[in-house]
Each structure stands twice: as C-alpha cells, then as structure tokens.
Amino acid sequence: MKNARFLKSVFHLKDLPKLKLPEVILCGRSNVGKSSFLNSIFNSKNLAKTSSSPGKTRSLNYYSIDEKIYLVDLPGFGYAKVSESEKRNWEKLINDYLKSDRDVSLAFHFVDSRHKPFDLDIALNNYLRELEIPYYVILSKVDKLNQKEKSQAIKNVNEYFPELLLGENLILYSSMKGIGKKEVVRNLDTLYFR
C-alpha cells in the first residue's frame, strides 16, 4: 500500500463512488481516534482531519488506497451536541449504506481502551454481526495506559465481546507510538492483494 488519498465526502448514497472496490469501514463512538488512525497508518499528518472536539465526521468519508481498496470513515456514534434530526440523518445514511450493494469486506470497530465498551459499542458490535460483516476491534489510545491497565482493557472488552482474541480479531493500537500498525497493515493487505 503506497498511495492513500482522500476521495470524497458522501452525504447521500447517490454520491457514492462509481468505481466499486472492496471497502473497509472505520466505525465507533465519536472521538475514539479514527482520523488519527488513518494518518498514522499512512504516515501522513493531513490525510484525515483531526479535531479535539468530537462529532466532526458528518459524512461517509472515502479514502482510496492505490485505487485497489477504499477505507470509509463513518460518522461517530453517540455525540450529544448535535441535533436529534442530524443524528437521525447520520443513522439513516449509515444504515442505508451498510445495507446497500457495496462490497463492505471488513470493519474496524474502534473502542477507547481507557473505558469499558459503552452501550453504543455493544449495539454496533451486534449490528456488524447481524449484517455478517467481518470485524476487528481496535482498542485505541493504548499509549495512555500502563501494562496493568492494558491487561485490564483486554479483560474489559472480552467481558462484552468474548469472541475476541488478542493478535487475531483484537488489536491494541496507538497512533502516537505505532503500536498495532503492522497487524492492521497485514489485514488490509489481504484485501489489497485478493
């Protein structure tokens, strides 16, 4: 994987890219580190816009990787400071997209390692399973934890998602320190070279 570029923001399904490629969705609660993740994976400071205030991703943001796969950053779940009507619009956009005929091949579900999974994380996990979308849970921001806290974070997520195995479908990730980057790239490569 060499060239990653921002392709477009999609607010309506009619504006989805015409070229169909395997799509990897980035999903999770607001402010969980998806934009930082994108920048760190591709060694870029500006590929994805990051913000200290959550809820900035308001569309399906498409990134093209060498014209072979798309990474699709979904709006974050659970941000309270937007109107109910805007939340409903996001929800409809996400639902319609996930149930469309796009080739959604994989999901990276981001969970903040500093907290137990929230109700919204559990609902999202159930939804991915219902739609039969293969997924990995990315425990983000692990650079903020010591070794004991990392072990506890793994126990916390396994309490809610017992099917997760570290090094298989559970990845500890730090955008700051590059922890977990090799595992993520390896999984993207399986789609890239299929």
N, C-alpha and C positions, 0 to 999 in steps of 0.2 A: 504494500500500500504506500503510494508516494504522494499523490496529489489529492488533497481534500479541499473542496471549495463550497462555500455557501451557495446554494442554488436558488432557493426562493422561500418565501413565507406563504403558506396556503391558509386562507380563511374560509374557503368554500371548496367542496370536493370537485367542482367543475374545473378548478385551477390546479389539480394535481398534475405532476409531470406526465407528459405524454409517453415518454420512454419508460417502459416497465422493467425494473431491475429488482433483485432481492432487497428487501427493506428491513433494517434493524431499528426498532423503536427504542427510544430512551424515555422512560416514564418513572414517575414517582411524585412525592409531595413537592410543593414549592420550596425553593431554596435548599435543595438537597445536594447540589453540586454538579448538575448535568452539563452546564455550559463550561465550567472549569474542567470537567472530564474531557469534553470534546477538544478543548485547547491543549490539554496535556497529552492526549493520545497522539495528536498530530504536531506536537512541538510548536504550537502557534499561540501567540498572545491574543490574536484578534479574530480567529476563525469564528468563535461564538461570542456574543456579547454577554459579559457577566455583570451582575448587579448585586449590591448588598441588600437591596430591597426585593423581597420575593414577589412572584406573580408577574414578572416581566415577559415571560414567554406566553404570548396570547394567540399563537397560531401553530400550525404544523410547520416546523422549520426543517427544510430539506437540505441535506449536505450530500454532495456527490463525491464518492471515493473512486477516482480514476475511471469514472463512467462505468463502473462494474457493480457497485452496490450503493444504496442510499442509507444514510443514517437520518432518522426522523425524530427530532426533538419535540415531544408532545407538551402542551401546557401543563404546568404543575398542578397537582390536586391540592385542595384544602386551603387555598389562600383566602382569608376572610375579607380583605379590604377591597374587594371588587363587588359590584352589584350582583344580586341574585340572577338577574336576567343575563348578565355576562357569563356567570358560572354555568347557567343552563346552555348558553350558546357553545361554550367550550365543551361541555359534556356531550352535546349533540354532535359536534364536529368530531370528537374523538370516537364516539360510538359508531357513527356513520362510516368513518374512515376504517376502523378495525373490522367492520362487517362488510366492507367493500371487497372488490375482487383484486386488491393489491396483493403482492407477494410478500406479506409480512412473515419473514422467516425466523425472526428471533426478537426477543425483548430483553433489554437490560432494565431491570426494576431496581431503582436506587432507593436505599434505606439509609438514613443517617445513623451511623454506628454509635452515636452518643445517646441514642434513645431506643427504647423498645419499639417495635413496629406499632404504628397507630392504627386505628380502625380503618382509615383510608388505605393504608398499606395492605391490610388483610383483604379488604374489598377488591383492590386492584389485583392482588395475587389470585383471588378466586375467579376474577373476570378473565385473566390470562389463561387460567386452566380451563375455564368454560369454553373459551374460544380455541383451545388446543394450540396455543402459541407457545413454542419452547421458550424458556426464560432462564436467565441468570439473575440472582440477586447480587447487586453491588453494594457492599457496606462501605459507604463513603466517609471521608474525613477521618480515616483511622490514624492519621498523623497527630491528631489531637488526643489520642489515647495512649496510656502506658500498656505494658504487656498484660497485666492483670485485667485491665479494662477491655482490651481486645478479646481476651478469652471470655469475659462476661458478655460482650457484644455478640459473640458467636452463639453462646448459650441462649441469649435473649431471642435471637432470630430463629434458632432451632426450636424454641418453645412454641412459636407460632407456625413455623414452616419446617416441620420435621424432615421433609424430603430433601432439604439442602445439605450438601456435603462440601466442606471447605476444599478448594482446589478443583472441584468439579463444577457444580452449579452455584457455588457461593464464592465470591471473590472479595477480599479485603482490598480497598482502593484508597490511594491518596494522590490527588492531583499535584500536591506540593512536592511530594517525595518520589513519585513514580511507582509507589507500591501497587502491585496488581496489573501494571501496564502490559507486561509480557503475556499474562493469561488472557487479557482482553483482546490483544492483537492476534493471539493464536486462534481465538474463537472467531474473530472477524475473517481471518484468513481462510477458514473452512468454507465460508460463503463466497469469498473473493475468488477462490480457485475452483469452485464447483463447476 
